Amino acid sequence: MGDESAMDKVKGKAKEMAGKATGDDRMKSEGKTDRAKGKAKGAMDEAKENAQGMRDSLKGKGDRRT
């Protein structure tokens, strides 16, 4: 998980809890949105890493001569 996605999740959780504590529905919703954004960024980072690994393994497979 990238630092940016983790930061969005933490920020979102804090906003959500503050909104819940103060009764501010807008802040609570913003917090949920920030958390969702963090999860999406994390998923994109993971997919990117998986694609890179797949590409690297395919490159390596074609270079081997048996």
Protein Blocks (a to p, Z undefined) as FASTA:
>chain_A
ZZklmmmmmmmmmmmmmmmmnopaklmmmmmmmmmmmmmmmmmmmmmmmmmmmmmmmmmm
mmpcZZ
